[in-house]
Amino acid sequence: MAELKTEEEQIEAFKAWWKKNGVMLIAAIAVAVGGYFGMNAWQQSQENHTSEASALYQNLVQAAGDLTDEDNQQTVTFIATQLTDEYGDTGYAMFGQLFIARVEAEKGNLDEAINALNNAIEKTDDASFVAIAHLRAARLLLQKEEYTAAMERAEKVTEAEFTAQQQELVGDIYIAQNKRDEARIAYQNASDALSAGVNHPLLDIKLQDLVKS
């Protein structure tokens, strides 16, 4: 391209270029600026959304301090349902289901409590939370004397950090069926799985009673 020799030629060339490309340039800048502010707005919205869920959860925990109180039970259920319905994309929804399970269990509604635990499992991929929910469901099934279902739930928990709890629960299920030899093995496994320095007096009593007999 020949070199533009005068200021007038440069101005005329710029005008021609702008006429051809100016609108596209402005549109590109608008999209870029809009995207930047749109992303910031979205991020702020997400932060606010999570903060709201966190505040609700704190209120839920406070109300759950005494679940023998019917007013607290109603408050926990209301907040937990709100977390599930309006904040289902946060981890607090799963916690809400765990608390609903506690309330239903306190009221003696074991089936409803188990359903809430199943809902909690569906709302998370976190292996630890899933394990906790399975263990709680297994204990509720044990209360219902549904031993096979309780054992199936307990056996779903395979994470090493839950071995002691899982094996103690397995022992409890065996004891309920008067399978003392199997229970003794499970309790011993639970005791062996305890971290160094950790005391579990109730487990010791369970194991000692079986060893003596």
N, C-alpha and C positions, 0 to 999 in steps of 0.2 A: 504494500500500500504506500502510495506517495506520501511524503512528509507534508503536513499542513503548515504552510509558511506564514499565515497571518492569523491574528486573533479572531478576525471576522470569520475566516474559514473554520476555525476550531469551534466557534459558537454555532455556526450553521450545521456543522457535523454533529455536534452534541444534540441540537434540536431534532435532527433527523433520527438519531439513535433513540432519543427519548420518546419520540412519537411512535417508534416501532416497539420499544421494549419497556417503556415507563410503567404502563398499566400492570404488566406481568411482574415487574420488580416490586411495585407497591403491594400487589397481592401476595407475593412471596414473603415480604416483610411482615405483612399483617398476619399471615398464617403462623409465621415463626413466633411473633410476639404473643399472639393469641394462644398458641400452644404452650408457651412458657408460663403465662399467667393462668391458663387453664390447668396445667399440671400442678402449679402451686395451690390453686384453689381446691383441686381434688385431694392433694395431700393433706391440706388443712382440714378438709371435710372428713377424711379418714381418721385423722388424729382426734378430732372432736367426737366422732362416732365411737372410737375406742375409749375415750375419756368418759363419755356418758355411760358406757357399759361398765367401766371400772367403778364409777360412783354408785351405780345400781348394785353392783356386786358387793361393795362394802356395806351398803345398807342391808343386803341379804344376809351377810355373815353376822352382822350385829343382831338381826332379828332371830337368827338361828341359834343364838346363845342359849336359849331355853325353849326347846321345842315341845315341852309339856304344856306351854301356854297356848291356848287356841288362837288368840290374836296373833301371836308370833307365827303360828303355823299358816294362818291366812296370809300374813304379810310375805312370808317366804314363798309361798305358792304363787302369789300375785307377781312378785318381782321376778321369780324364776321363769314364769310364763312369759313375762315381758322380755326378758333376756333371750328366750328362745324365739319369740315371734319377731322382735325388732332388731335383735343383735345376733342373729343366727350365724353371721359370718365371722364372729369373734369366738375365742376360746371360752368366754364367759357363758355362752349358751350351754356348753357341755357341763360346766360347773353348776349351772342352774338346774339341770336335770338330776345331777347327783343330790342336790338339796331337796328337790321334789321327792326323790326316792326316800330320803331320810324322813320327810314329813309323812309320807304315806306309810312307811314302816312304823313310825311312832303311833299312827292312828290304827295300825293293825291291818292296813290294806296292802297285803304282801304282793298280790298280783300287780297292783298299780305301781308299787315300788319297783318291781322287776321290770315292768314296761319302761319306767323312767330311766332305769339303768341301761336298758337296751337302746333307748334314744340317745343317751349320753355316748354310748359306744359308736353309734352311727355318726355322731357329730365331731369325731376326732380321729386322727391317725396316730396320735401319741401313744406309743406302746405302754408307757407307765400308767396313763389314765385308763386305758382299756383294761389293763390288768387289775387295777383297783375296782373298776366296775364289775368285772367278772367275779372277783372275790366276794364283793358285797352281794351280788346276785346269788352266788353259791350258798352264802350263809342264809339268805332268805329262803332259798329252796330247802335247805336243811331244816329250817324252822317249820316248813310245810311238810316235812317228812318225805319229800320227794328226793330220795337218796341218789337214784341213778342220775337224775337231771343235775343235782348238786355236784356230783362227782364229775360229770361231763364239763360243767362250768369251771370247776377248780382245775381240771386238767388243761384247760385252755391257757392257763397262766404258766408260761415257760421262761419268763425273764428271770435271770439269776438273782437279781436284787429282791425278788419276791419269794424266793424258795422257802424261807423259814415260815412266812405267813401261809403260803400255799400248802406246805406239808403239814402244818399244824391243823389247817382246815380239813385236809384229807383225813388226818387222824380223828378229828371230831366226827366226820361223816362215818368212819368205820366204827367208832365207839357207839354211835347212835344205832348201829345195826348189830351191836354186840360182837363185832369182829375184832377181838382184842389183840390178837397177834399182828394183824395188819396195822392196827392203830399204833401199837408200840413201835413198829418199824418207821411209820410216818412221823411219829413224835421224835424219834431219835434222829431222823433225817432233818427235821426242823431244828432240833438243838444243834446239830453239827453245822447247820447253815448259818447260825447266828454269827454276827461279826464278833471279833475278839473284844472281850470286855463288856459285851452286852449281856445283861441279866434279864431273864424272863421267868420269874417265879411261878407263874401259873403253868407254863409249859413244863417246868421242872416237876411240879406236883402231878400233872397228868402222866408224865413219864414214870415217875417213881411209883405211883399207884399201880401201874401195869407191870412194872418190874417186880414188885412185891408179890403180886398175885401170880 
